[in-house]
């Protein structure tokens, strides 16, 4: 059974259907526009529609962005399209839960289909749709300069990429019934910058009534990289690079400049002091009317899962301290090697820590600062403000499959995606049976949650009951291939996280390329603190430019983290 042509608000669309098993089929629609081609540095507007039947069989180009080496621009400004997977059985599906995915990529890159992965795309929704009996939607949103440049005032307030996401969610809400979906049961889920985006979407009053549930995988709005506190400085830097004035004519000039040039200029190699002022969401007084931590009342009736991978900081720690992966090289220790809370992590080292202890500690600190602590704070805020919304927490620690990593490696940033999207089933030769177990567990929990708001209840059986975060102390589920009743644990690394959070947010970190620039940056930070140019609390921390997906860029040779 398949849908044939489907009526949407813009006109008729026709996808493709194929068999995925005995009496099971998949209707796939690729490249349906959810908004008109966007104006440059403007909010998206509705699509005018089309005559006849739109052939929705191919992915459209991703939004204009830097290539992985940041040497060129790929993609198109005409990019606001979405893709839909609808599972079918003996009868045409109706009233299915809907899962809308938001990709990561540091707000700088990415596309709805994801990277091409062993002959199929990473974010192909088929396995989730088929195994969980849910509709899966992926879509493109603007990234980089064209998605997040902000003049810091009403001329070009920013957050265009977040408006695109909102517009896609609203389109799904209005049209998905015709594809067999339940508009009252939409779950949004995302990873890294996409996970922080999920959090921004449930906090924004603009989405009132559109979203029922949400899942953030390694990223929340409180992460130090998720909000840009100083967008004007960044916009002026980009304007200077493309030859625009930095006065009141700046935005008009940027709008008429070649978008490729504006995109290329978004790869800003700042001197270390402003390394972290990157293109990310801003508190614009509109989409985000106030600081994220004050907006959790808007998510009071939304069920929420938020979690991290146990070594999310690994990619980042490797970039700062390159000896981390090399068993033969010892890792520098001392307060310079990390952040001010260093002592808290080294308390259990004893008098002669092994090099492995030291390396794991550095990764722990980075994971905590960039992902874990903000995620914990978010879980508290969500469960404290919740009315009907439930809260769940997880830690994913299936060991990484990438062979260059040392034996102590746990799960790295973005490692969870291949399991959620069922890659061990799609490309079985690349995986062992235990990997298929992890994929089955994750898809079961995620799709049960989309159906019922409870990851344990739904069409799929799960290996262990996952308790709510606030039940009986603060509980979380450890997800890997060996799941049993020991997989439920109480509160992650409790070392008084909220106090740590305070210490960490007061911290300011810069990435510097070598010893000399590192010393310069340290002096510069001190000088700017004295003159009051740098506020004492500067939460937009390190690594803004170094999201996991940018690792492939060969331009990061060795970087060091600076503490105070």
C-alpha positions, 0 to 999 in steps of 0.5 A: 500500500502506498500513498501515491500523490498527496495533497499539501498546502502548496500543491500535490506531491508525488514520492516513491514507494518501495518494499522493505520486508514482508508486507511492509513498504516505505513511502519516501518524499524528498525535496518538498519545499516548506517555505519560499527560497529565503531572502538574504538575512531575512525570516522565511516566508510561505511558499507560493505553491505550484501547479500540477504534481511536484515530483518529490524523489530527490534530495535538494541542495543543502543550504549554502555553507563552507566545504569541509576544508573551508576553502570553498562554498557548497549548496544553494540559497534556495534550500528550504526543503524537507524529506518524509518517510512514511511506513506502510503495512497492509493498510495505509497508515493513519495517525502515526507519531511524527519524528522531526530531526534537526542535524548538527554541524556547529551552526556552520554546516550540515544538511537534512540528508547528512553525510553519504555513509557507505552508500546511503545517507546518514540521516536516512529515516527508513530504519527508524520509520520501519522499526518504530512505525513512526513518520520521520521528517528531515529538513534543511535550515540555513547555517553559517553567515546566512543562517546566524549573522546578526547585526545585534539590532532590528536591522538583521536580528539573526536566528534565521536558521532557528526560524527555518527550523520553526517553519519546517516544524509548523509546516509538518504540523499543518500538513502531516495528516495527509501523509498519515501522521498525527499533528498532535504528536510531533517529537523533535530530535537532534544532535550537537548543534541540532540538539541545542536547536531542539532545546531552543525550539521548545523554549521559544514561545513561537512554537506554542502547541506545535511540539509534543516531545523532544530529544536532545542528544549531546547539546542544550541551549545552556551549552557554552557554545550555543549562544553568541553574546557578542554578535555585532563584533562578528558581523562587523568582522564579516562586513570588513572582509567583504568590503562592506561598511560597519556603520548603518549601511552594513546590513544593506550592503551585506544583503547585496553582496555575493552570498558566497563571499559572505559565507566564505567570510564566516570562516573567521580565523580571529586572533585568539581573544575573539576565537569563540565569537562565532555564528550561533543563536542570539537572544533576539527578543523575538524568537528567544525573548530572554535568556534560555534558562528563564524560558523553561515554563514554555516547555512545561507540557513537553516530554523531554529526553536529554543526554550525552555521550560519555566522552563527548569532550574527546574530539575537543580534548584531542584538538586541545591536547594532541597527545591524548590519543597517543599512548606513548606521549605523556599529557601535560597536567596542571592548571594550565592544561585545563579549566579552573575546576581541575582540582575537583577532577584530580582528587582521586588520583593518589600520589602517582597518577598513571598517564591513562588517568590523566588523559581520561581526566582531561576528557572528563573535564571537557565533556563536563564543561561543554556538554554534561554540566549544561545538560544536567542543569537543563534536566533540572530546569525542565523537571522543576518547571514541568506540568505534564511534561516528563523528563528523562536522562541518559548516558551513551557509552558504547565504545567508539568503533574508530580504531585509531582511538586508544583502548580507554575510549568510550563513546565519542561526540556524534557516535550515537547517530549511527545507532539511532539511524539504524546503520548496523541494519542498513550496512551490516558488514560494517558492524558486529551483532552487538552494534545491532543490539545498540541500534535496536535499543535506541530506536525502541526507546526513541520511537516508544517515547515518540508514541507515548511520551514514555520510552518504555511503553509503545510498540517496541520492547525494551531491555530495561525500564528507564525511570523518569529523571526526578523519580527516586533521586535523579536517575539516568539510563546508561545505553550500550550493548550490555543492558540490564538492571545495572544500567539505571544509575543515580545522578551523573558525576555528582561532584556538586555539579551546580557549584561546578557549573558556577565555576565553569561559567565564570571561566573564560577559555580561548583556543591558541595555536602555540605557546607564544600566542597562548601567553599573549592571549592570557595577557590579553584576557587579563588586560581586557578584564581590567579595563572592563571590556571583557565581562567577568562572566563570559559564558560563550566558551571555547570550541565554537568553531570546532563542532564534531563535524568540522574535524575533517577540516585539515586546518586544525593542527594543534590547539591548546586550551587556556584557563584563567 
